[in-house]
Amino acid sequence: MKTLSNYSLKQNNSFAVDSISPLVYCPSSESDLQELADLLPASFYILGEGYNTLLVDSRAPVIIKPEFFGVSIRECDEGYTVSAAASENWHELVLHCISKGINGLENLALIPGSVGAAPIQNIGAYGVELSQYCSEVTWFDFDKQQLTQFTNDECKFSYRESIFKHGLKNKGLITQVTFFFTKKWKPNLSYAGLDDLPTNVSAQAVLNKVIEIRQSKLPDPNELPNAGSFFKNPLLNKADWLELKKLFPDVPSYPQASGHVKVAAGWLIQEAGLKGFEENGVGVHKNQALVLVNYTSNSGGSISTLANTVYNKVYEKFGIQLEPEVRAVFSTGESTLIRLSHG
Ligand SMILES: Cc1cc2nc3c(=O)[nH]c(=O)nc-3n(C[C@H](O)[C@H](O)[C@H](O)COP(=O)(O)OP(=O)(O)OC[C@H]3O[C@@H](n4cnc5c(N)ncnc54)[C@H](O)[C@@H]3O)c2cc1C
């Protein structure tokens, strides 16, 4: 198995901060994974393309960087089964499917990162989540040293959540994700920005529109390092939401099937007076308050301090505890980013 020593991860995280890992394992086969299972230290971090990862310390833990590639497509009367290996690029997969007339993932275009990371937080955008098309996840179990298949139900997907983020965290590694796309495709135009497209629009046209909107709204990590939405949109129960709405009638809110109400975290951050705030070479983006950006810092610690400032200011103003969407990795492994001074 390929290994790298004293490796700088500056090019492997979208905040572009420097952090050195003593050892990086790059498994690319099942036998590599079996070998790896015997070598695993107490703490390690599995890294995809690093678009949802904040390396907080200048030292990183042992890193596992899977290198599994390949896409296969099977057609049947009803639709297509597409299997993609974990290290394939997500957006390339979306483009590949649409170019073959396999529709469904167009709303999820331009989400940066790898296929293997996509089920971890059940990536979602423009009214669609991965869980709507994911039929199976192939996962290597470090204990049993074998591959296991998870059905969609077994993945326990919900908003930015899955079983891989919780009960199975660090117990194994995703090697492949399988999707099923029906031939009876209908566009999902429910989301603002897409709702003015005609109902007979092609998937390619939806894809183009999603790309256009995303490029106009979100800072490109290659130009201004960031990890997209830093915090999740909080889900409030009805009573808490009514209380909030009484005090802040303008709060953008989205009722959920569960009875909860999702509140726009970006709005909370903006109303806490932090839009465009800068300190130590990092800041809250001037147009998208949910995105923390790195202007000039080389240190993940600066982003971590900023995230704590944002958390505390929002809590002081609204009594709402934001939960980071970005994964925080310290020299000792992944841990919680927020030093709770409240709650
Ligand atoms: C500009 C921008 C826009 C974004 N927009 C969206 C959006 O619209 N919707 C959305 O949902 N997300 C969005 N994100 C977040 C990000 O794109 C996703 O979280 C993506 O899945 C990250 O992929 P990655 O390979 O870079 O993951 P990484 O940051 O490398 O890892 C993320 C998590 O996945 C785990 N992981 C990675 N690979 C594997 C594997 N093979 N097996 C097991 N665990 C693994 C890691 O341990 C970590 O916990 C955005 C990010 C950016 C920078």
The ligand as an SDF file (V2000), in Angstrom:
LIG
                    3D

 53 58  0  0  0  0  0  0  0  0999 V2000
  -17.9300   25.7660   -2.0380 C   0  0  0  0  0  0  0  0  0  0  0  0
  -18.5570   24.5860   -1.3470 C   0  0  0  0  0  0  0  0  0  0  0  0
  -19.9090   24.3220   -1.5310 C   0  0  0  0  0  0  0  0  0  0  0  0
  -20.5070   23.2280   -0.9040 C   0  0  0  0  0  0  0  0  0  0  0  0
  -21.8390   22.9850   -1.1270 N   0  0  0  0  0  0  0  0  0  0  0  0
  -22.4370   21.9400   -0.5380 C   0  0  0  0  0  0  0  0  0  0  0  0
  -23.8210   21.6630   -0.7820 C   0  0  0  0  0  0  0  0  0  0  0  0
  -24.4920   22.3630   -1.5410 O   0  0  0  0  0  0  0  0  0  0  0  0
  -24.3800   20.6040   -0.1570 N   0  0  0  0  0  0  0  0  0  0  0  0
  -23.6660   19.7820    0.6690 C   0  0  0  0  0  0  0  0  0  0  0  0
  -24.2370   18.8230    1.2050 O   0  0  0  0  0  0  0  0  0  0  0  0
  -22.3580   20.0050    0.9100 N   0  0  0  0  0  0  0  0  0  0  0  0
  -21.7220   21.0650    0.3280 C   0  0  0  0  0  0  0  0  0  0  0  0
  -20.4050   21.3130    0.5800 N   0  0  0  0  0  0  0  0  0  0  0  0
  -19.6460   20.4110    1.4660 C   0  0  0  0  0  0  0  0  0  0  0  0
  -18.8310   19.3320    0.7140 C   0  0  0  0  0  0  0  0  0  0  0  0
  -18.8480   19.5760   -0.6600 O   0  0  0  0  0  0  0  0  0  0  0  0
  -19.3780   17.9370    0.9890 C   0  0  0  0  0  0  0  0  0  0  0  0
  -19.3880   17.6760    2.3640 O   0  0  0  0  0  0  0  0  0  0  0  0
  -18.5570   16.8550    0.2810 C   0  0  0  0  0  0  0  0  0  0  0  0
  -19.1950   15.6030    0.4310 O   0  0  0  0  0  0  0  0  0  0  0  0
  -17.1320   16.7810    0.8050 C   0  0  0  0  0  0  0  0  0  0  0  0
  -16.4120   15.8040    0.0940 O   0  0  0  0  0  0  0  0  0  0  0  0
  -14.8760   15.5860    0.3960 P   0  0  0  0  0  0  0  0  0  0  0  0
  -14.4200   14.4050   -0.3800 O   0  0  0  0  0  0  0  0  0  0  0  0
  -14.1210   16.8370    0.1410 O   0  0  0  0  0  0  0  0  0  0  0  0
  -14.9250   15.2490    1.9560 O   0  0  0  0  0  0  0  0  0  0  0  0
  -13.8470   15.4350    3.0980 P   0  0  0  0  0  0  0  0  0  0  0  0
  -13.8840   16.8470    3.5900 O   0  0  0  0  0  0  0  0  0  0  0  0
  -12.5410   14.9100    2.6820 O   0  0  0  0  0  0  0  0  0  0  0  0
  -14.4750   14.4790    4.2180 O   0  0  0  0  0  0  0  0  0  0  0  0
  -15.7690   14.7730    4.7320 C   0  0  0  0  0  0  0  0  0  0  0  0
  -16.1930   13.6390    5.6780 C   0  0  0  0  0  0  0  0  0  0  0  0
  -16.2980   12.4160    4.9450 O   0  0  0  0  0  0  0  0  0  0  0  0
  -15.4560   11.4110    5.5260 C   0  0  0  0  0  0  0  0  0  0  0  0
  -14.9970   10.5800    4.4070 N   0  0  0  0  0  0  0  0  0  0  0  0
  -14.4790   11.0110    3.2370 C   0  0  0  0  0  0  0  0  0  0  0  0
  -14.2810    9.9630    2.4220 N   0  0  0  0  0  0  0  0  0  0  0  0
  -14.6880    8.8450    3.0900 C   0  0  0  0  0  0  0  0  0  0  0  0
  -14.7260    7.4520    2.7860 C   0  0  0  0  0  0  0  0  0  0  0  0
  -14.3340    6.9740    1.6070 N   0  0  0  0  0  0  0  0  0  0  0  0
  -15.1850    6.5990    3.7310 N   0  0  0  0  0  0  0  0  0  0  0  0
  -15.6070    7.0560    4.9440 C   0  0  0  0  0  0  0  0  0  0  0  0
  -15.5730    8.3580    5.2870 N   0  0  0  0  0  0  0  0  0  0  0  0
  -15.1300    9.2400    4.3640 C   0  0  0  0  0  0  0  0  0  0  0  0
  -14.3740   12.1760    6.2350 C   0  0  0  0  0  0  0  0  0  0  0  0
  -13.7860   11.4030    7.2730 O   0  0  0  0  0  0  0  0  0  0  0  0
  -15.1730   13.3580    6.7750 C   0  0  0  0  0  0  0  0  0  0  0  0
  -15.8640   12.9770    7.9250 O   0  0  0  0  0  0  0  0  0  0  0  0
  -19.7560   22.3860   -0.0520 C   0  0  0  0  0  0  0  0  0  0  0  0
  -18.3800   22.6470    0.1310 C   0  0  0  0  0  0  0  0  0  0  0  0
  -17.7870   23.7300   -0.5130 C   0  0  0  0  0  0  0  0  0  0  0  0
  -16.3240   23.9810   -0.3380 C   0  0  0  0  0  0  0  0  0  0  0  0
  1  2  1  0
  2  3  1  0
  2 52  2  0
  3  4  2  0
  4  5  1  0
  4 50  1  0
  5  6  2  0
  6  7  1  0
  6 13  1  0
  7  8  2  0
  7  9  1  0
  9 10  1  0
 10 11  2  0
 10 12  1  0
 12 13  2  0
 13 14  1  0
 14 15  1  0
 14 50  1  0
 15 16  1  0
 16 17  1  0
 16 18  1  0
 18 19  1  0
 18 20  1  0
 20 21  1  0
 20 22  1  0
 22 23  1  0
 23 24  1  0
 24 25  2  0
 24 26  1  0
 24 27  1  0
 27 28  1  0
 28 29  2  0
 28 30  1  0
 28 31  1  0
 31 32  1  0
 32 33  1  0
 33 34  1  0
 33 48  1  0
 34 35  1  0
 35 36  1  0
 35 46  1  0
 36 37  1  0
 36 45  1  0
 37 38  2  0
 38 39  1  0
 39 40  1  0
 39 45  2  0
 40 41  1  0
 40 42  2  0
 42 43  1  0
 43 44  2  0
 44 45  1  0
 46 47  1  0
 46 48  1  0
 48 49  1  0
 50 51  2  0
 51 52  1  0
 52 53  1  0
M  END
$$$$
